[in-house]
Amino acid sequence: MNTVTVTWPSTTFSNGAAVTSYTVRRYDAITGIAGTILTVCTGTVQATSCTETLVPPGQWQYTITAVAGNWHAAESAKKHRHHNALTRPTSRVLAYRLDR
């Protein structure tokens, strides 16, 4: 079973209020096409990490988008290429600040 853990630092709005919800997307690192996220990384994540299990073989990149109600920040840049074969890689998304 291939597992990828995606982690990112917490983010705040320009007024200092914490962003508490995020969405995670997975992209094919070669084609740039979005893939279907599995397990606890689907929907809105109310944490600063999630672990996707049963990740199909291939090379993947992940993005994070902060969300608050109907508001969505710009999607983060695609970070770190991961080749899933028999390894259990970890992705770290760099911090970004949101102005709302």
Buried (B, 14 or more C-beta within 10 A) or exposed (E): EBBBBBBBEEBBBEEEEEBBBBBBBBBBBEEEEEBEBBEBBEEEBEEBBBBBBEBEEBBBBBBBBBBBEEEEBEEBEBBBBBEBEEEBBBBBBEEBEBEE
